[in-house]
Amino acid sequence: MAAALLGVCALLGYRGEVALVEPEFVAQAQAPVLVPLDPAQVAGQIEPVLVNIDADAGGFGLGAAGSGIVLTADGQILTSHHVIKGAESLRVTDVANGLVYDATVLGYDSGADIALLSLGGAAGLPTARLGTSSDLRMSQDVLAIGDAGGDGGAPTSVAGPITDLDATIVAMNSADLTRKALNGMLEIAAPVMGGQSGGALADASGSVVGVITAASGENARTEGRPANGYAVPIDTAMRIVAQIRSGTPTETVHIGPTATLGVQVMDARPAGAQVSWAFHGQPAREAGINIGDVITAVDDTPVITAKALSAAISVRKPADLIRLTVTAPNGSIRTIEVVLAHGTPN
C-alpha cells in the first residue's frame, strides 16, 4: 500500500521540491540580456569592412551608388541587388585601404534583394564578423552604417531599436522607380538613408546581423512621421550567398553573368509572354521576334506568364542557344533559335 501511494505521488508530481519551479524565476533566467550599444565603438569596428559601390548603367539608366560588406579577404562583397541592378560596370572603393577595384557579379536573388560581388585583384582585406539574426529581439538597439550620401564618402551611421522582426514592405528603387515587395525584413526606428543600401546592420558586439535594403527617411521626414530603416536578416542573406557559391542556379537565385533576350514582355491571354518591345540589336529582334508576338515555350518547356519567361532566361548564360516557340498575332506558330546576349543584372 505504501509503495503504491508513493508511486502515485511521484506520477502527480507531489514532491514539490523536485517537480515544481517558480515560473517567474524561469522567465528571468531565460530572458536575453541586451548589451548596451555604443554607436561610436561599433561604427569603428564596422567601417573597415565596408566598401562604396558605384554602378554605371551606361545607356540603360542613371546608375546607382551604395555600400557593401566585405565577406572574404580576396574580395567577395555582400550588397543589395538593387544597388547593382542594370549595371554595365561596377567600381568599388574599399573603405579600409582606399583602393578602387573593378567588380564582377557572382550572383544575386532579386526577390530577396541580395547580391554577391567579386573584386578583381583584391587580397588581404579585413572581413566582417557575422552574427546571427535568429537571436535578435524587439527593442534591441542596432546600428545601420553605410555611404548615406551615395557619394563615395566616409560611412555614416544611425542607431535605433528594432521595431519589427518580420516586416513586409513595398520598396521603390530610386534609380529606375520600380517597386518590389520584400518580406521578412528587420525594421529599425532610425533615419536610414538610400546610399546606405547594401551596408551593415550591426549589433552591440560589432557583428553584422543584417544588410540594409530600404529606408522611409526622406518621405517620412517630409510628412512629419518617424523615419524607419529596413534590412535583410543576415541569416537569409548568407543562405543566398551559400547558394551562389555552390554554382547551382534556382528559379530565384541567378549565378554568374546575366543573359538577355532583349525584350520587354507582359502576360498574354490565355497564356504566354507577349512582346511589348524588342530592343534594336538584341537577340530577339535580330531573330525576327516582333512586338505582339507571344512566346509560349523555351526549349519545349511551356511559358505561362511573363515571369515564367524571365525565370527560364535567368538560369541560362550569355551565348547559350535556346529554342523559342512563338505565336504571331495572326495565330501562326513558329520555332526560332536564339543565341542569348550578355545583359545587365536584372
C-alpha positions as CSV (number, residue, x, y, z in Angstrom):
1,M,0.0,0.0,0.0
2,A,2.8,2.4,1.0
3,A,4.8,1.7,-2.2
4,A,1.7,2.2,-4.4
5,L,0.9,5.5,-2.7
6,L,4.5,6.8,-3.3
7,G,4.2,5.8,-7.0
8,V,1.0,7.8,-7.5
9,C,2.6,10.8,-5.7
10,A,5.6,10.7,-8.0
11,L,3.4,10.5,-11.1
12,L,1.4,13.5,-10.0
13,G,4.5,15.5,-9.1
14,Y,3.6,15.7,-5.5
15,R,7.1,16.2,-4.3
16,G,7.2,19.9,-4.8
17,E,11.0,20.3,-4.2
18,V,11.7,18.2,-7.4
19,A,8.7,18.8,-9.7
20,L,7.7,22.5,-9.1
21,V,9.7,25.5,-10.3
22,E,8.7,29.1,-9.7
23,P,7.5,30.4,-13.2
24,E,8.8,33.9,-12.6
25,F,12.3,32.6,-11.8
26,V,12.3,30.6,-15.1
27,A,11.3,33.6,-17.1
28,Q,14.0,35.8,-15.6
29,A,16.7,33.1,-16.2
30,Q,15.8,32.7,-19.8
31,A,15.4,36.3,-20.8
32,P,18.2,37.6,-23.0
33,V,20.5,40.2,-21.6
34,L,20.8,43.0,-24.1
35,V,24.2,44.6,-24.1
36,P,24.1,48.4,-24.4
37,L,25.1,49.6,-27.8
38,D,28.0,52.2,-28.1
39,P,27.4,53.7,-31.6
40,A,30.9,55.2,-31.9
41,Q,32.6,51.9,-30.9
42,V,30.5,49.7,-33.2
43,A,30.9,52.1,-36.1
44,G,34.7,52.0,-35.6
45,Q,34.6,48.2,-35.9
46,I,32.3,48.1,-39.0
47,E,33.8,50.9,-41.1
48,P,37.0,49.0,-42.2
49,V,34.9,46.1,-43.5
50,L,32.7,48.3,-45.8
51,V,33.0,49.3,-49.4
52,N,31.4,52.0,-51.5
53,I,29.8,50.8,-54.8
54,D,29.4,52.9,-57.9
55,A,27.2,51.2,-60.5
56,D,27.4,52.5,-64.1
57,A,24.3,51.7,-66.1
58,G,25.7,53.1,-69.4
59,G,22.9,53.8,-71.8
60,F,20.3,51.9,-69.8
61,G,19.8,54.3,-66.9
62,L,21.4,56.7,-64.5
63,G,23.3,54.2,-62.4
64,A,23.3,53.9,-58.7
65,A,25.5,54.1,-55.7
66,G,25.5,52.1,-52.4
67,S,27.5,50.2,-49.9
68,G,28.8,46.6,-49.5
69,I,30.2,44.3,-46.8
70,V,33.5,42.5,-47.2
71,L,33.0,38.8,-46.6
72,T,36.4,37.4,-47.7
73,A,39.9,38.7,-47.7
74,D,40.1,38.1,-51.5
75,G,37.2,40.4,-52.1
76,Q,33.8,38.8,-52.0
77,I,31.3,41.6,-51.3
78,L,27.7,41.2,-49.9
79,T,25.4,44.0,-51.1
80,S,21.8,44.8,-52.1
81,H,20.7,43.6,-55.6
82,H,19.0,47.0,-56.3
83,V,22.4,48.7,-55.9
84,I,23.9,46.8,-58.9
85,K,20.7,46.3,-60.9
86,G,21.2,47.3,-64.5
87,A,24.9,48.0,-64.1
88,E,27.1,47.6,-67.1
89,S,30.2,48.1,-64.9
90,L,30.9,48.3,-61.2
91,R,33.6,50.3,-59.4
92,V,34.2,49.5,-55.8
93,T,36.2,51.6,-53.3
94,D,37.4,49.8,-50.2
95,V,37.0,52.0,-47.1
96,A,39.9,50.4,-45.2
97,N,42.6,50.9,-47.9
98,G,41.1,53.4,-50.2
99,L,41.9,51.3,-53.3
100,V,39.4,51.1,-56.2
101,Y,38.6,47.8,-57.8
102,D,36.6,46.6,-60.8
103,A,33.9,44.2,-59.6
104,T,32.0,41.4,-61.3
105,V,28.7,39.9,-60.2
106,L,28.9,36.4,-58.9
107,G,25.2,36.0,-58.5
108,Y,22.0,37.5,-57.0
109,D,18.5,37.0,-55.8
110,S,16.5,40.0,-57.0
111,G,13.4,38.9,-55.0
112,A,15.3,39.0,-51.7
113,D,17.4,42.0,-52.8
114,I,20.7,40.3,-52.2
115,A,23.8,40.2,-54.5
116,L,27.4,38.8,-54.2
117,L,30.3,40.6,-56.0
118,S,33.9,39.8,-56.5
119,L,36.7,42.4,-56.6
120,G,39.4,41.9,-59.2
121,G,42.9,41.7,-57.7
122,A,41.8,42.1,-54.1
123,A,43.8,40.5,-51.3
124,G,44.3,40.8,-47.6
125,L,41.1,42.8,-47.0
126,P,39.7,43.0,-43.4
127,T,36.5,41.0,-43.2
128,A,33.2,41.4,-41.4
129,R,32.4,39.4,-38.3
130,L,29.0,37.8,-39.0
131,G,26.4,37.3,-36.2
132,T,23.0,35.6,-36.5
133,S,19.7,37.3,-37.0
134,S,17.9,34.5,-35.1
135,D,19.0,35.9,-31.8
136,L,17.7,39.5,-32.4
137,R,14.9,40.8,-30.1
138,M,12.3,43.5,-30.3
139,S,13.6,46.9,-28.9
140,Q,17.2,45.7,-29.2
141,D,19.5,48.6,-30.3
142,V,21.4,48.2,-33.5
143,L,23.5,50.4,-35.8
144,A,22.9,51.0,-39.5
145,I,26.1,52.1,-41.3
146,G,26.9,52.8,-45.0
147,D,27.6,55.5,-47.6
148,A,24.5,57.6,-46.7
149,G,25.1,60.3,-49.3
150,G,25.9,57.8,-52.1
151,D,28.8,60.0,-52.9
152,G,31.7,57.6,-52.1
153,G,32.5,59.5,-48.9
154,A,33.1,58.1,-45.4
155,P,30.4,55.8,-44.0
156,T,27.8,57.4,-41.8
157,S,25.8,55.6,-39.2
158,V,22.5,55.8,-37.3
159,A,21.3,53.8,-34.3
160,G,17.9,52.8,-33.2
161,P,15.8,50.0,-31.7
162,I,14.4,47.0,-33.7
163,T,10.7,47.6,-34.1
164,D,9.8,44.6,-36.3
165,L,11.5,41.2,-36.9
166,D,9.3,40.2,-39.8
167,A,8.2,43.3,-41.7
168,T,6.7,43.3,-45.2
169,I,7.3,46.4,-47.3
170,V,7.0,47.7,-50.8
171,A,10.3,49.3,-51.7
172,M,10.8,51.7,-54.6
173,N,14.2,51.8,-56.4
174,S,15.0,55.5,-56.8
175,A,17.3,54.7,-59.8
176,D,14.5,53.3,-62.1
177,L,11.4,53.9,-60.0
178,T,10.4,50.2,-60.0
179,R,8.7,48.8,-56.9
180,K,9.2,45.5,-55.2
181,A,7.6,43.7,-52.3
182,L,10.1,42.5,-49.7
183,N,9.2,40.1,-46.9
184,G,10.9,39.1,-43.6
185,M,12.6,42.4,-43.2
186,L,14.1,43.7,-40.0
187,E,12.7,47.2,-39.2
188,I,14.6,49.7,-37.1
189,A,13.4,53.1,-35.8
190,A,16.2,55.2,-37.3
191,P,16.6,57.6,-40.2
192,V,18.4,55.3,-42.6
193,M,19.2,56.9,-46.0
194,G,19.2,55.4,-49.5
195,G,23.0,55.4,-50.0
196,Q,23.4,53.1,-47.0
197,S,21.7,50.3,-49.1
198,G,24.0,47.2,-49.0
199,G,25.6,48.4,-45.9
200,A,25.6,46.7,-42.5
201,L,23.2,46.4,-39.7
202,A,25.3,45.6,-36.6
203,D,24.6,44.7,-33.0
204,A,26.3,45.9,-29.9
205,S,29.2,43.4,-30.3
206,G,30.0,44.7,-33.8
207,S,28.7,41.6,-35.5
208,V,26.8,42.1,-38.8
209,V,23.2,41.0,-38.3
210,G,21.6,42.4,-41.4
211,V,22.0,44.0,-44.9
212,I,20.4,47.5,-45.2
213,T,17.9,47.5,-48.1
214,A,15.4,50.3,-47.7
215,A,14.5,53.5,-45.9
216,S,11.5,55.6,-45.3
217,G,13.7,58.5,-44.4
218,E,13.1,61.4,-46.7
219,N,9.4,60.8,-47.3
220,A,8.8,60.3,-43.6
221,R,10.6,63.4,-42.6
222,T,8.7,65.5,-45.2
223,E,5.4,64.2,-43.8
224,G,6.4,64.6,-40.2
225,R,6.5,60.9,-39.4
226,P,9.2,58.9,-37.7
227,A,11.8,57.5,-40.1
228,N,12.4,53.8,-40.3
229,G,15.1,51.6,-41.9
230,Y,14.8,48.0,-43.2
231,A,17.4,45.3,-43.5
232,V,17.6,41.7,-44.8
233,P,18.4,39.4,-41.9
234,I,22.0,38.1,-42.2
235,D,20.8,34.5,-41.9
236,T,18.7,35.0,-45.0
237,A,21.4,36.8,-46.9
238,M,24.0,34.1,-46.1
239,R,21.8,31.3,-47.3
240,I,21.6,33.1,-50.6
241,V,25.4,33.6,-50.6
242,A,25.8,29.8,-50.0
243,Q,23.6,29.1,-52.9
244,I,25.6,31.4,-55.2
245,R,28.8,29.9,-54.1
246,S,27.5,26.4,-54.9
247,G,27.3,27.5,-58.5
248,T,23.8,26.0,-58.8
249,P,21.1,28.4,-60.0
250,T,17.5,28.2,-58.9
251,E,14.3,30.0,-60.0
252,T,15.2,32.8,-57.6
253,V,19.0,32.7,-57.4
254,H,20.9,33.7,-60.6
255,I,24.5,32.6,-60.9
256,G,27.2,34.5,-62.9
257,P,26.8,36.8,-65.9
258,T,23.2,37.7,-66.9
259,A,21.8,36.5,-70.2
260,T,19.2,38.5,-72.1
261,L,16.7,38.2,-75.0
262,G,16.4,41.9,-75.3
263,V,12.7,42.2,-74.9
264,Q,10.1,43.7,-72.6
265,V,7.2,41.3,-72.1
266,M,3.8,41.2,-70.3
267,D,1.4,38.4,-69.5
268,A,-0.5,37.1,-72.6
269,R,-4.0,35.7,-72.6
270,P,-4.8,32.9,-72.1
271,A,-1.1,32.1,-71.5
272,G,2.4,33.1,-72.6
273,A,4.7,36.2,-72.6
274,Q,3.7,38.8,-75.1
275,V,6.4,41.0,-76.5
276,S,5.7,44.7,-75.9
277,W,9.1,45.9,-77.1
278,A,12.1,44.2,-78.9
279,F,15.3,46.2,-78.5
280,H,17.3,47.1,-81.5
281,G,20.5,45.0,-81.9
282,Q,19.4,42.4,-79.3
283,P,18.9,38.7,-79.9
284,A,15.1,38.6,-80.1
285,R,14.8,41.4,-82.7
286,E,17.7,40.0,-84.7
287,A,15.9,36.6,-84.8
288,G,12.7,38.2,-86.2
289,I,10.7,38.4,-83.0
290,N,8.4,41.4,-83.2
291,I,6.0,43.4,-81.0
292,G,2.8,41.5,-80.4
293,D,4.4,38.0,-80.7
294,V,3.7,35.7,-77.8
295,I,6.5,33.4,-76.5
296,T,4.8,30.2,-75.4
297,A,7.8,27.9,-74.7
298,V,11.5,27.8,-74.1
299,D,13.2,24.6,-75.2
300,D,9.8,22.9,-75.3
301,T,9.0,23.9,-71.7
302,P,5.7,25.9,-71.6
303,V,5.9,29.5,-70.7
304,I,2.7,30.5,-68.9
305,T,3.5,34.1,-67.8
306,A,6.0,36.9,-68.4
307,K,7.6,36.0,-65.1
308,A,8.0,32.4,-66.2
309,L,9.9,33.6,-69.3
310,S,12.2,35.7,-67.1
311,A,12.8,32.7,-64.8
312,A,13.6,30.5,-67.8
313,I,16.2,33.0,-69.1
314,S,17.6,33.6,-65.6
315,V,19.0,30.1,-65.4
316,R,20.8,30.4,-68.8
317,K,24.1,32.1,-69.6
318,P,25.2,34.5,-72.3
319,A,25.9,32.7,-75.6
320,D,23.5,29.9,-74.7
321,L,21.4,28.7,-77.7
322,I,17.7,28.4,-76.8
323,R,14.7,27.4,-78.9
324,L,11.6,29.6,-78.6
325,T,8.1,28.7,-79.6
326,V,6.4,31.9,-80.8
327,T,2.8,32.6,-81.8
328,A,2.3,35.6,-84.1
329,P,-0.7,38.0,-83.9
330,N,-2.3,36.2,-86.9
331,G,-2.1,32.9,-85.0
332,S,0.7,31.3,-86.9
333,I,3.3,29.4,-84.8
334,R,7.0,29.2,-85.5
335,T,10.1,27.9,-83.7
336,I,13.0,30.2,-83.5
337,E,16.6,29.5,-82.3
338,V,18.2,32.4,-80.4
339,V,21.7,32.9,-79.0
340,L,21.4,34.9,-75.8
341,A,23.4,38.1,-75.3
342,H,25.2,39.5,-72.3
343,G,22.8,41.6,-70.2
344,T,22.9,43.5,-67.0
345,P,21.8,42.3,-63.6
346,N,18.0,42.5,-63.8
